[in-house]
């Protein structure tokens, strides 16, 4: 019976597992490190490394071969001598009886000779080759040995007591030579790829910022930059394309053929549209490249561009220069894409078309899960996936390929047996034909999903496993992973510097090494097998990858393991249904849409998991984003794992720790308020710290508040509202459409009931106004315009609109002077919120009937982040007791201006600012007015 089978009758295929084969790991790691170092090395240094490694490796191989020959010759001579002694032993018994005496009288010289001793014994039995040649003699000598005193035995050193050789001598020379040869190959490959960045005229033209005409071959899918807020405006989006320059024409007419990797940046023109970026859900897109024809270009397409060549800003990147292309016209195509890329583009386009009518999250997520197309992923959804460490689902990974292979060949462990499963066995495809079909599937997988690091690693590992199946060899995953790493690093040395490739390899290694042991430990604690495997896989991948992730994000996710565990159950159905949609979209679109609708359920579940996990107050902990921080996290993780092993043996302690972690994640408001004092009880007005922008909340009852402006960042304003406990918003007031006031609107709307949105009537900048209207229309929220004289009330909160005046009115000089200004009463507290009004509008407000009635106020929200452009008369008339300024730390505008702060303090106001004091909440009224900080 095979005990490990768990079956009383034993396993049908008992197999004793040997030690893990790690022989390929040192060469792979050595090649990886060498490639990373030689990409930026000088040619002389690289040639020296290659030559040194080849010479040393050759010497080791030659000496090792000579030594093998010497051992072989010595072994033949010894065998001849033993045969001669055996023949002579049959000539007389006297000599045979005397032989043992001489053997004990003379020391055993075999142990002092190099290359002999324990290696020549028969499995440690003590019998020599001569003993095995003459059984009768062996038996006689055995009897005499038992009869001899112990002192004679002590005179002969036992093989197991031979001197231990140094570690460097125990590693075979062939292994050292293999490592050196891999280092030489990696150095050569890295040097050649690094030379591409220095070859040809492009680098010199970039240093001179030259205008050129270039023919470039596209090597990646075009992608849009993410929206960025610069002050009051959103930076225009641009199209980014990786390409190789094949031909370049300089201003003097010189034409050069070359092959130099570059990054093409196409800035937008004037068109707008609903392109793949799905700007209606992105929050703050201001660029007009969303419908750019450049986004439809496929890899391998050749285009001719007129561009300015500029140096790459990054250090050690994969491109020699940047080509900046101005204008929004269509690209000038001079070479069509390959047939394979056209077919892959049609498949990807069909998938996008089939998912067009789905819910926003499923519409954005499903193409990313299936083929890595993240063009529809909105910034807020992307942030949610980062906060929960689910970003590996957006980049096609080994999990997707594993699911496809399992669908084709069934469980890999049964692939070589009669009981094999999968589609191939059901339709009668032979084993080796299945392996060939799997290889074709691997190639198509890389082409359709694009050769990203995780895709290449997954396809390489899968191909090696298929090769093992085709050749009948036993499949071993650690050598397969090491082989994949080695081959990929030699093929593309830039992968050695890719964080994505590093995370992919680390996660795979953790699943192959740590996860099985942890799963077995959990099963010993009576955890169900499937749950144990899922927990072990999620935990192992998180533990190994967390130190690298923290370098990229400066944050440690506390919800990564549970979120990955919950999302795992939906990945397989979403992937299978998604690939079915991909396969049927070209010939049966109704079927593809039905399959996409089915796939939208698990895809929506994954998106909900990400959003819910990211919305938890304790979802993450800030951490130093350096390699020292990564080392510190690794040490902390090791300690936690060791402590956790002991805690699992004590049920009550484990339950208490789980409850404590749950409290840290959820952070219930009553407990948080007791511990931190935020938010203070009975707060009336809160100013959120959202950087260089405005976001304020007027308390309107239990869990309700009127939000005035949304700030520039959805994440920051959402976090502020969550800490304040705001779940219901009767009204959102957007004072004007500058990005630092409206770009955070998705964060305000996320997971909250919103009654209406009120805005100014001056809809400039137009792109931001359109984004606000699309956001409201997507959630069926009515949008109204604020007009001076309007008055509203909810609970104890009462406010009047002071500005802008009703039409007809003079056209404001800009969006700032069209800001909505509010006079608010909250019980006995009075507040004046001026938006970003500048002196002309402030003076007009002071002259208006509503402004003339203004007297002293308790709280003044200082206009335009405390800039120097203020009306002194309005400040004197309002005479605030408390002046609050919302501005970002180290902002480039110098906000707040020292003159404004001095004027406010001269009028008797206490001045507080978010860049120094953080978020603030106003409590009380009259003489009992006070402010609490977060």
VOMI-616709 format. One record per residue (C-alpha): residue in three letters; x, y, z. Coordinates in steps of 0.25 Angstrom, whole numbers, padded with zeros to 4 digits, always signed. Each point is the difference from the previous one (the first is absolute). Last residue first. Layout:
! VOMI-616709
AlaXYZ
...
//
This chain:
! VOMI-616709
Unk-0031+0259+0046
Unk+0000+0014+0006
Unk-0011+0005+0009
Unk-0004+0015+0000
Unk-0007+0008+0010
Unk-0012+0010+0002
Unk-0005+0001+0014
Unk-0001+0015-0001
Unk-0010+0000-0011
Unk-0002-0014-0005
Unk+0004-0014+0002
Unk+0009-0010-0008
Unk+0008+0003-0013
Unk+0007-0012-0006
Unk+0014+0001-0006
Unk+0008-0009-0010
Unk+0015+0002+0001
Unk+0006+0011+0008
Unk+0012+0004-0008
Unk-0005-0002-0015
Unk-0014+0001+0005
Unk+0001+0014+0004
Unk-0005+0008+0013
Unk-0001+0015+0002
Unk-0006+0005+0013
Unk-0006+0013-0004
Unk+0001+0014+0007
Unk+0000+0009-0012
Unk+0016+0001+0000
Unk+0000-0016+0000
Unk-0008+0001-0013
Unk+0009+0010-0007
Unk+0012-0007+0004
Unk-0005-0013-0006
Unk-0003+0007-0013
Unk+0014+0007+0000
Unk+0007-0013+0003
Unk-0007-0007-0013
Unk-0006-0013+0003
Unk+0003-0006-0010
Unk+0014+0002-0006
Unk-0004-0005-0014
Unk+0009-0012-0001
Unk-0007-0007+0012
Unk+0010-0005+0011
Unk-0012-0006+0008
Unk-0013+0002-0007
Unk-0010+0010+0003
Unk-0014+0002+0008
Unk+0000+0013+0008
Unk-0009+0002+0012
Unk-0002+0013+0007
Unk-0007+0000+0014
Unk-0005+0013+0007
Unk-0004+0006-0014
Unk-0001+0015-0001
Unk-0010-0001-0012
Unk+0001+0015-0003
Unk+0015+0001+0002
Unk+0003-0012-0009
Unk-0010+0005-0011
Unk+0008+0013+0000
Unk+0013-0006-0001
Unk-0004-0007-0014
Unk+0009-0012-0002
Unk+0010-0004-0011
Unk+0012-0004+0009
Unk-0005-0014+0000
Unk-0006-0006+0012
Unk-0005-0013-0007
Unk-0009+0007-0010
Unk-0009+0007+0010
Unk+0002-0002+0015
Unk-0011-0008+0007
Unk-0005+0009+0010
Unk-0005-0005+0014
Unk-0008+0008+0010
Unk-0005+0011-0008
Unk-0001+0015+0002
Unk-0010+0008-0009
Unk-0005-0003-0014
Unk-0013+0008-0004
Unk+0008+0007-0010
Unk+0004-0013-0007
Unk-0014-0004-0002
Unk-0004+0013-0006
Unk+0013+0000-0009
Unk+0011+0010+0002
Unk+0008-0011+0008
Unk-0002-0010-0010
Unk+0005+0009-0011
Unk+0012+0003+0008
Unk+0003-0015+0002
Unk-0003-0003-0015
Unk+0011+0010-0004
Unk+0009-0004+0011
Unk+0000-0015-0003
Unk-0010-0010+0004
Unk+0006-0014+0002
Unk-0012-0006+0008
Unk-0004+0011+0010
Unk-0006-0009+0012
Unk-0006+0009+0011
Unk-0004-0007+0013
Unk-0009+0004+0011
Unk-0002-0009+0013
Unk-0012+0001+0008
Unk-0007-0012-0005
Unk+0008-0003-0013
Unk-0002+0013-0008
Unk+0007+0001-0014
Unk+0003+0011-0010
Unk+0004-0006-0013
Unk+0008+0005-0012
Unk+0000-0008-0013
Unk+0012+0003-0008
Unk-0002+0008-0013
Unk+0012+0009+0003
Unk+0009-0012+0000
Unk-0005-0006-0013
Unk+0005+0012-0008
Unk-0002+0015-0003
Unk-0015-0001+0004
Unk-0010+0003-0011
Unk-0008+0012+0005
Unk-0014-0005+0005
Unk-0013-0003-0007
Unk-0001-0009+0007
Unk-0001-0003+0015
Unk+0012+0005+0009
Unk+0011-0010+0003
Unk+0001+0001+0012
Unk-0008+0002+0014
Unk-0006-0014+0001
Unk-0007-0001+0013
Unk+0001-0011+0011
Unk-0007-0007+0011
Unk+0004-0013+0008
Unk-0008-0004+0012
Unk-0007-0010-0008
Unk+0001+0003-0015
Unk-0002+0014-0005
Unk+0001+0007-0013
Unk+0001+0014-0005
Unk+0002+0005-0015
Unk+0003+0015+0000
Unk+0012-0001-0009
Unk-0001-0011-0010
Unk+0004-0015+0001
Unk-0002-0008-0012
Unk-0006-0014+0001
Unk+0005-0014-0003
Unk-0009-0013+0002
Unk+0007-0013+0004
Unk-0003-0011-0009
Unk+0013-0008+0004
Unk+0006+0001-0014
Unk-0006+0013-0003
Unk+0007+0006+0012
Unk+0013-0005-0004
Unk-0002+0004-0014
Unk-0004+0014+0004
Unk+0012+0002+0009
Unk+0009-0005-0012
Unk-0006+0010-0009
Unk+0003+0011+0009
Unk+0014-0004+0001
Unk+0002+0000-0015
Unk-0007+0014-0001
Unk+0009+0007+0009
Unk-0009+0008+0002
Unk-0015-0003+0002
Unk-0004+0014+0006
Unk-0014-0004+0006
Unk+0006-0004+0013
Unk-0003-0013+0005
Unk-0010-0008+0009
Unk+0000-0015+0001
Unk-0012-0008+0005
Unk-0004-0010+0010
Unk+0012-0008+0002
Unk+0000-0014+0007
Unk+0014-0005+0002
Unk+0008-0011-0004
Unk+0010+0008-0009
Unk-0007+0013-0003
Unk+0010+0009+0007
Unk+0012-0008-0005
Unk-0005+0001-0014
Unk-0001+0015+0002
Unk+0015+0002+0003
Unk+0003+0007-0013
Unk-0010+0011+0003
Unk+0007+0011+0009
Unk+0015-0002-0004
Unk-0005-0003-0014
Unk-0006+0014-0002
Unk-0015-0001-0003
Unk-0006+0010+0010
Unk-0006+0000+0014
Unk-0004-0014-0001
Unk-0011-0002+0011
Unk-0004-0015+0003
Unk-0014-0001+0006
Unk-0008-0009+0009
Unk+0013-0009+0003
Unk-0002-0013+0007
Unk+0011-0009+0005
Unk+0009+0010+0007
Unk+0007-0006+0012
Unk+0010+0011+0002
Unk+0011-0011-0002
Unk-0007-0005-0013
Unk-0001+0015-0005
Unk+0015+0002+0001
Unk+0003-0013-0006
Unk-0009+0003-0012
Unk+0006+0014-0001
Unk+0014-0006-0001
Unk-0003-0011-0010
Unk-0007+0009-0009
Unk+0011+0010-0002
Unk-0001+0014-0004
Unk-0010+0005+0010
Unk-0015-0003+0000
Unk-0006+0014+0002
Unk-0011+0003+0011
Unk-0006-0013+0006
Unk-0013+0001+0008
Unk+0000-0010+0011
Unk-0007-0013+0005
Unk+0004-0011+0009
Unk-0008+0006+0011
Unk-0005+0013-0003
Unk+0004+0011-0010
Unk+0015+0003+0003
Unk+0006+0009-0010
Unk+0012-0006-0008
Unk+0012+0006-0007
Unk+0009-0004-0012
Unk+0009+0011-0006
Unk+0013-0002-0008
Unk+0015-0001+0002
Unk+0001-0012+0009
Unk-0013-0007+0004
Unk+0000+0003+0015
Unk-0015+0001+0003
Unk-0007+0012+0006
Unk-0011-0004+0010
Unk-0012+0008+0005
Unk-0010-0002+0011
Unk+0007-0010+0009
Unk-0009-0006+0011
Unk+0010-0010+0005
Unk+0014+0001-0005
Unk+0004-0007-0013
Unk+0010-0005+0004
Unk+0004-0001+0015
Unk+0010-0011-0004
Unk-0003-0011+0010
Unk-0014+0003+0004
Unk-0004+0005-0014
Unk+0006-0013-0006
Unk-0008-0009+0010
Unk-0013+0007-0003
Unk+0003+0001-0015
Unk+0003-0015-0002
Unk+0014-0002-0005
Unk-0003-0010-0011
Unk+0014-0005-0002
Unk+0006+0002+0014
Unk-0013-0006+0006
Unk+0001-0012-0009
Unk+0015-0002+0003
Unk-0004+0000+0015
Unk-0010-0010-0002
Unk+0009-0009-0008
Unk+0011+0001+0011
Unk-0011-0004+0011
Unk-0004-0012-0008
Unk+0014-0004-0002
Unk+0002+0001+0015
Unk-0012-0008+0003
Unk+0003-0011-0010
Unk+0015-0002+0005
Unk+0008-0009-0010
Unk-0002+0011-0010
Unk+0007+0010+0009
Unk+0013-0008-0001
Unk+0001+0001-0015
Unk-0005+0014+0000
Unk+0012+0004+0009
Unk+0010-0006-0011
Unk-0008+0007-0011
Unk-0001+0013+0007
Unk+0015+0000+0003
Unk+0003-0003-0015
Unk-0009+0011-0005
Unk+0007+0010+0009
Unk+0013-0004-0005
Unk-0005+0001-0015
Unk-0007+0014+0004
Unk+0014+0005+0005
Unk+0007-0005-0013
Unk-0011+0007-0008
Unk+0002+0013+0008
Unk+0015-0001-0003
Unk-0003-0002-0014
Unk-0008+0013+0000
Unk-0015+0004+0000
Unk-0001+0002+0015
Unk-0014-0005+0005
Unk-0014+0005+0001
Unk-0010-0010+0005
Unk-0011-0005-0008
Unk-0015-0004+0000
Unk-0002+0006+0014
Unk-0012+0009-0004
Unk-0006-0010-0009
Unk-0003+0006-0014
Unk+0011-0008-0007
Unk-0006-0013+0005
Unk-0014+0003-0005
Unk+0005+0006-0014
Unk+0009-0012-0002
Unk-0011-0010+0004
Unk-0010+0007-0009
Unk+0009-0001-0012
Unk+0002-0015+0002
Unk-0015-0002+0001
Unk-0002+0009-0012
Unk+0009-0010-0008
Unk-0007-0012+0006
Unk-0013+0006-0005
Unk+0005+0006-0013
Unk+0004-0014-0005
Unk-0015-0004-0002
Unk-0002+0013-0008
Unk+0013-0002-0008
Unk-0006-0014-0004
Unk-0013+0006-0004
Unk+0008+0011-0008
Unk+0009-0011-0007
Unk-0012-0008-0004
Unk-0007+0013-0006
Unk+0014+0003-0007
Unk+0001-0013-0007
Unk+0012-0001-0009
Unk+0010+0010+0005
Unk-0005+0001+0014
Unk+0001-0016+0002
Unk+0014-0002+0005
Unk+0001+0013+0008
Unk-0013-0003+0007
Unk+0005-0014+0003
Unk+0012+0006+0006
Unk-0008+0009+0009
Unk-0009-0012+0004
Unk+0013-0008+0004
Unk+0006+0012+0007
Unk-0012+0005+0007
Unk-0003-0015+0005
Unk+0015-0002+0005
Unk+0001+0014+0006
Unk-0013+0000+0009
Unk+0005-0010+0011
Unk+0013+0007+0001
Unk-0006+0014+0003
Unk-0004-0004+0014
Unk+0014-0005+0003
Unk+0007+0011-0007
Unk-0008+0010+0009
Unk+0002-0008+0013
Unk+0015+0000-0003
Unk+0002+0014-0005
Unk-0008+0007+0011
Unk+0011+0005+0009
Unk+0007+0007-0012
Unk+0014+0005+0002
Unk+0002+0014-0006
Unk+0012+0007-0006
Unk-0006-0004-0014
Unk+0012-0005-0008
Unk+0010-0003+0011
Unk-0012-0006+0008
Unk-0003-0010-0011
Unk+0014-0006+0000
Unk+0000-0003+0015
Unk-0015-0005-0001
Unk+0003-0010-0011
Unk+0005-0012+0009
Unk-0010+0002+0011
Unk-0011+0003-0010
Unk+0002-0012-0009
Unk+0001-0010+0012
Unk-0012+0006+0007
Unk-0009-0001-0013
Unk+0005-0014-0003
Unk-0001-0006+0014
Unk-0014+0006+0002
Unk-0005-0006-0013
Unk+0007-0014+0003
Unk-0006+0000+0014
Unk-0014+0004-0005
Unk+0001-0012-0010
Unk+0005-0010+0010
Unk-0010+0004+0011
Unk+0008+0005+0013
Unk+0002-0011+0010
Unk+0013+0006+0006
Unk+0008-0011-0008
Unk-0007+0006-0012
Unk+0006+0013+0003
Unk+0014-0005+0001
Unk-0002-0007-0013
Unk-0004+0013-0007
Unk+0011+0007+0006
Unk+0010-0010-0005
Unk-0007+0000-0014
Unk+0000+0015+0000
Unk+0015+0003+0003
Unk+0007-0007-0011
Unk-0008+0000-0013
Unk-0010+0011+0003
Unk+0012+0009+0005
Unk+0008-0003-0012
Unk-0012+0005-0009
Unk-0002+0013+0009
Unk+0015+0003-0001
Unk+0001-0002-0015
Unk-0012+0009-0003
Unk+0005+0010+0010
Unk+0013+0001-0007
Unk-0006+0000-0014
Unk-0009+0012+0004
Unk+0012+0007+0007
Unk+0007-0001-0013
Unk+0015+0002+0000
Unk+0004-0014-0003
Unk-0011+0000-0011
Unk+0009+0010-0007
Unk+0009-0012-0003
Unk-0010-0005-0011
Unk+0003-0013-0006
Unk+0011-0004+0011
Unk-0009+0005+0011
Unk-0011-0008-0006
Unk+0008-0013-0002
Unk+0005+0001+0014
Unk-0013+0003+0007
Unk-0007-0011-0008
Unk+0010-0010+0004
Unk-0001+0004+0015
Unk-0015-0001-0001
Unk+0001-0014-0007
Unk+0011-0005+0010
Unk-0010+0004+0012
Unk-0012-0006-0008
Unk+0005-0014-0002
Unk-0007-0009-0010
Unk+0004-0014-0002
Unk+0005-0002-0014
Unk-0010-0006-0011
Unk+0006+0008-0011
Unk-0013+0007-0003
Unk-0004+0002+0015
Unk+0014+0006+0003
Unk-0002+0009-0012
Unk-0013+0004+0005
Unk+0006+0004+0014
Unk+0011+0008-0007
Unk-0011+0007-0009
Unk-0008+0003+0013
Unk+0012+0006+0007
Unk+0003+0009-0013
Unk-0014+0004-0001
Unk-0001+0005+0014
Unk+0013+0007+0000
Unk-0003+0007-0013
Unk-0014+0004+0004
Unk+0005+0005+0014
Unk+0011+0009-0007
Unk-0010+0005-0011
Unk+0001-0006-0014
Unk-0014+0004-0005
Unk-0013-0007+0005
Unk-0004-0004-0015
Unk+0015-0003-0004
Unk+0004-0007+0013
Unk-0013-0009+0001
Unk+0001-0003-0015
Unk+0014-0006+0003
Unk-0004-0007+0012
Unk-0012-0006-0007
Unk+0009-0005-0011
Unk+0008-0007+0010
Unk-0012-0006+0006
Unk-0004-0006-0013
Unk+0014-0006-0001
Unk-0002-0006+0014
Unk-0014-0005-0004
Unk+0006-0006-0012
Unk+0010-0007+0009
Unk-0011-0006+0009
Unk-0009-0004-0011
Unk-0013+0008-0003
Unk-0013-0008+0003
Unk-0010+0011+0001
Unk-0001-0003+0015
Unk+0015-0001+0002
Unk+0002+0014-0006
Unk-0011+0006+0008
Unk+0006-0003+0013
Unk+0003-0013+0008
Unk+0011-0010+0001
Unk-0005-0013+0006
Unk+0009-0008-0010
Unk+0012+0007+0006
Unk+0010+0010-0005
Unk-0008+0012+0002
Unk-0005-0004+0014
Unk+0009+0010+0008
Unk-0003+0011-0010
Unk-0014+0000+0004
Unk-0009+0001-0013
Unk+0007+0001-0013
Unk-0008+0011-0007
Unk-0008+0007+0011
Unk+0012-0002+0010
Unk+0009+0007-0011
Unk-0010+0012-0001
Unk-0001+0001+0015
Unk+0015-0001+0002
Unk+0001+0011-0011
Unk-0009+0010+0008
Unk+0007-0004+0013
Unk+0014+0003-0006
Unk-0003+0014-0002
Unk-0008+0010-0008
Unk+0002+0014+0007
Unk-0013+0005+0006
Unk-0001-0012+0009
Unk+0014+0003+0005
Unk-0005+0013+0005
Unk-0008-0007+0011
Unk+0009+0006+0011
Unk-0012+0005+0007
Unk+0004+0015+0000
Unk+0006-0002-0014
Unk-0014-0006-0005
Unk-0007+0012+0006
Unk+0009+0010-0006
Unk-0002-0006-0014
Unk-0015+0001+0002
Unk+0001+0015+0004
Unk+0009+0002-0012
Unk-0010-0006-0010
Unk+0004-0013-0007
Unk-0005+0001-0014
Unk+0014-0001-0006
Unk+0004-0011+0008
Unk+0000-0011-0011
Unk+0008-0012+0007
Unk-0007-0010-0009
Unk-0010-0007+0009
Unk+0000+0007+0013
Unk+0002+0014-0006
Unk-0010-0002-0010
Unk-0010-0004+0011
Unk+0003+0012+0009
Unk-0005+0012-0007
Unk-0013-0005-0005
Unk-0002-0008+0013
Unk+0002+0013+0008
Unk-0008+0009-0009
Unk-0012-0010-0001
Unk+0000-0008-0013
Unk-0005+0006-0014
Unk+0014+0001-0006
Unk+0005-0014+0004
Unk-0002-0006-0013
Unk+0006+0011-0007
Unk+0013+0000+0008
Unk+0001-0015-0002
Unk-0001+0002-0015
Unk+0011+0011+0000
Unk+0009-0010+0008
Unk-0003-0011-0011
Unk+0002+0010-0011
Unk+0013+0005+0005
Unk+0005-0015+0002
Unk-0003-0002-0015
Unk+0007+0012-0004
Unk+0012-0003+0009
Unk+0001-0014-0007
Unk-0002+0006-0014
Unk+0011+0010+0002
Unk-0002+0014+0002
Unk-0001+0009-0013
Unk+0012+0009-0003
Unk+0001+0015-0004
Unk-0012+0005+0009
Unk-0001+0015+0001
Unk-0006+0002+0014
Unk-0014+0007+0000
Unk+0000+0014+0004
Unk+0000+0004+0015
Unk+0012+0009+0000
Unk+0014+0000+0006
Unk+0010-0012+0000
Unk+0010-0001+0011
Unk+0010-0011-0003
Unk+0007-0004+0013
Unk+0015-0006+0000
Unk+0008-0012+0002
Unk-0011-0009+0006
Unk+0001-0011+0010
Unk+0002+0009+0012
Unk+0013+0002+0008
Unk-0003+0013+0006
Unk-0014+0007-0004
Unk-0001+0013-0007
Unk+0003-0006-0014
Unk+0006+0010-0009
Unk-0007+0008-0010
Unk-0003-0003-0015
Unk-0010+0010-0006
Unk-0010-0007-0009
Unk-0005-0002-0014
Unk-0005-0014-0001
Unk+0000-0011-0010
Unk-0008-0013+0005
Unk+0004-0015-0001
Unk-0010-0009+0007
Unk+0006-0012+0007
Unk-0008+0002+0012
Unk-0014+0005-0003
Unk-0005+0015-0002
Unk-0014+0003+0005
Unk+0004+0009+0011
Unk+0007+0009-0010
Unk-0014+0003-0006
Unk-0002+0009+0012
Unk-0014-0001+0006
Unk+0005+0001+0015
Unk+0011+0010-0005
Unk-0008+0012+0005
Unk+0006+0001+0013
Unk-0007+0005+0012
Unk-0003-0013+0007
Unk-0005+0003+0014
Unk-0009-0011+0005
Unk+0003-0012-0008
Unk-0013-0006-0002
Unk-0005+0009-0012
Unk+0014-0001-0005
Unk-0001-0014-0005
Unk+0014-0002-0004
Unk-0004-0008-0012
Unk-0005+0012-0007
Unk-0012+0008+0002
Unk+0003+0013-0007
Unk+0007+0012+0000
Unk+0008+0007-0011
Unk+0008+0013+0002
Unk+0014-0004+0000
Unk+0007-0010+0009
Unk+0015-0002+0003
Unk+0006-0012-0007
Unk+0012-0006+0008
Unk+0009-0010-0007
Unk+0009-0008+0009
Unk+0013-0004-0007
Unk+0008-0013-0003
Unk+0010+0001-0011
Unk+0002-0007-0013
Unk+0007+0008-0010
Unk-0001+0004-0015
Unk+0006+0014-0001
Unk-0005+0012-0009
Unk+0007+0013+0000
Unk-0009+0011-0006
Unk+0006+0011+0008
Unk-0012+0000+0010
Unk+0003-0015+0003
Unk-0007-0012-0006
Unk-0002-0012+0008
Unk-0003-0014-0004
Unk-0003-0013+0009
Unk-0003+0007+0013
Unk-0006-0011+0009
Unk-0013+0003+0008
Unk-0007+0001+0013
Unk-0012+0008-0001
Unk-0006+0010+0010
Unk-0012+0009-0003
Unk-0002+0012+0008
Unk-0009+0006+0010
Unk-0001+0015+0003
Unk+0003+0004+0014
Unk-0012+0002+0008
Unk-0001+0015+0004
Unk-0001+0008+0013
Unk+0013-0004+0005
Unk+0006-0011-0008
Unk-0009-0012+0001
Unk+0004-0013-0007
Unk-0008-0009-0009
Unk+0006-0013-0003
Unk+0008-0001-0013
Unk-0007-0007-0012
Unk+0005-0013-0006
Unk+0005-0004-0014
Unk+0002-0015+0000
Unk+0015-0004-0001
Unk+0011-0002-0010
Unk-0003+0011-0011
Unk+0009+0001-0011
Unk+0005+0014-0002
Unk+0004+0008-0013
Unk+0005+0013+0004
Unk+0000+0015-0004
Unk+0008+0009+0009
Unk+0000+0012+0008
Unk+0012+0000+0009
Unk+0001+0002+0015
Unk+0015+0000+0000
Unk+0002-0011+0010
Unk-0011-0008-0007
Unk+0008+0001-0013
Unk+0012-0006+0007
Unk-0008-0012+0005
Unk-0007-0002-0013
Unk+0012+0000-0009
Unk+0003-0015+0000
Unk+0003-0009+0012
Unk+0000+0004+0014
Unk-0013-0006+0005
Unk+0002-0013-0009
Unk+0013-0002+0008
Unk-0008-0003+0012
Unk-0006-0012-0007
Unk+0013-0005-0005
Unk+0007+0001+0014
Unk-0012-0007+0006
Unk+0001-0011-0009
Unk+0015-0002+0001
Unk-0001+0002+0015
Unk-0011-0010+0001
Unk+0008-0010-0009
Unk+0012+0001+0009
Unk-0008-0001+0013
Unk-0006-0013-0006
Unk+0014-0005-0003
Unk+0005+0003+0014
Unk-0012-0007+0006
Unk+0002-0012-0009
Unk+0015+0000+0004
Unk-0003+0000+0014
Unk-0010-0012-0002
Unk+0011-0008-0008
Unk+0010+0002+0011
Unk-0008-0008+0009
Unk-0004+0007+0014
Unk+0007-0008+0011
Unk+0014+0008-0002
Unk-0006+0013+0003
Unk-0007-0005+0013
Unk+0013-0005+0006
Unk+0002-0015+0001
Unk-0004-0008+0012
Unk+0011-0009+0005
Unk-0004-0015-0001
Unk-0008-0005+0012
Unk-0011-0006-0009
Unk+0011-0009-0007
Unk+0004-0006+0013
Unk+0015+0002+0004
Unk+0007-0013+0002
Unk+0008-0001+0013
Unk-0013+0000+0008
Unk-0003-0013-0006
Unk+0013-0007+0005
Unk-0003+0006+0014
Unk-0014-0006+0000
Unk+0006-0014+0001
Unk-0001-0009-0012
Unk-0011-0011+0000
Unk-0010+0008-0008
Unk+0011+0003-0010
Unk+0003-0014-0002
Unk-0014-0004-0003
Unk-0001+0011-0010
Unk+0013-0004-0006
Unk-0005-0014-0003
Unk-0013+0005-0006
Unk+0007+0010-0009
Unk+0010-0011-0004
Unk-0012-0009-0004
Unk-0007+0012-0007
Unk+0012+0003-0009
Unk-0002+0012-0010
Unk-0009+0007+0010
Unk+0011+0000+0010
Unk+0010+0005-0010
Unk-0009+0012-0003
Unk+0001+0003+0015
Unk-0011-0003+0010
Unk-0002+0009+0012
Unk-0015+0001-0002
Unk+0000+0015-0002
Unk-0008-0002-0013
Unk+0011-0008-0006
Unk+0012+0008+0003
Unk+0007+0007-0011
Unk-0005+0014+0003
Unk+0002-0002+0015
Unk+0015+0000-0002
Unk+0006+0004-0013
Unk+0002+0013-0008
Unk+0012+0004+0006
Unk+0008-0011+0007
Unk+0001+0000+0015
Unk-0012-0009+0002
Unk+0005-0010-0010
Unk+0013-0002+0008
Unk-0007-0009+0010
Unk+0011-0002+0010
Unk+0008-0013+0000
Unk-0001-0011+0011
Unk-0015-0002-0002
Unk+0002-0003-0015
Unk+0012-0008+0003
Unk-0008-0009+0009
Unk-0011-0001-0010
Unk+0009-0005-0011
Unk+0006-0012+0009
Unk-0012-0009-0002
Unk-0001+0002-0015
Unk+0015-0002-0001
Unk-0002-0013+0008
Unk-0012-0004-0009
Unk+0007-0001-0013
Unk-0001+0003-0014
Unk-0014+0006+0001
Unk+0005+0013+0006
Unk+0009+0002-0012
Unk-0012+0002-0009
Unk-0006+0010+0009
Unk+0013+0008+0002
Unk+0001+0001-0015
Unk-0015+0005-0001
Unk+0003+0010+0010
Unk+0012+0005-0007
Unk-0008+0001-0013
Unk-0011+0008+0007
Unk+0010+0009+0006
Unk+0006+0003-0013
Unk-0014+0003-0006
Unk-0003+0009+0011
Unk+0013+0008-0001
Unk-0004+0002-0015
Unk-0014+0005+0003
Unk+0005+0009+0011
Unk+0010+0006-0009
Unk-0010+0002-0011
Unk-0010+0007+0010
Unk+0012+0009+0004
Unk+0002+0004-0014
Unk-0014+0003-0002
Unk-0001+0009+0012
Unk+0013+0007-0004
Unk-0006+0003-0013
Unk-0014+0004+0005
Unk+0006+0009+0011
Unk+0010+0007-0010
Unk-0011+0002-0010
Unk-0009+0007+0011
Unk+0012+0008+0004
Unk+0003+0005-0014
Unk-0015+0002-0004
Unk-0003+0008+0013
Unk+0012+0009-0002
Unk-0003+0003-0014
Unk-0014+0003+0003
Unk+0003+0009+0011
Unk+0011+0007-0008
Unk-0009+0002-0011
Unk-0011+0007+0009
Unk+0011+0009+0006
Unk+0005+0004-0013
Unk-0014+0003-0006
Unk-0004+0009+0012
Unk-0011-0005+0010
Unk-0014+0005-0001
Unk-0007-0013-0003
Unk+0012-0008+0006
Unk-0005+0001+0015
Unk-0014-0005-0003
Unk+0004-0011-0009
Unk+0011-0005+0010
Unk-0011+0000+0011
Unk-0009-0009-0008
Unk+0011-0009-0006
Unk+0005-0003+0014
Unk-0014-0003+0005
Unk-0003-0009-0011
Unk+0013-0007+0001
Unk-0002-0002+0015
Unk-0014-0005-0002
Unk+0003-0011-0010
Unk+0005-0010+0010
Unk-0011+0002+0009
Unk-0007-0014-0001
Unk-0009-0001+0012
Unk+0003-0013+0008
Unk-0006-0013-0004
Unk-0015-0003+0000
Unk-0004-0014+0002
Unk-0011-0004-0010
Unk-0012-0009+0002
Unk-0008+0000-0013
Unk-0013-0007+0004
Unk+0002+0005+0014
Unk-0002-0009+0012
Unk-0012-0009+0003
Unk-0003+0007+0013
Unk+0000+0013-0007
Unk+0007+0012+0005
Unk+0010-0001-0011
Unk+0012+0004+0009
Unk+0001-0013+0006
Unk+0002-0008-0012
Unk-0005-0014+0003
//
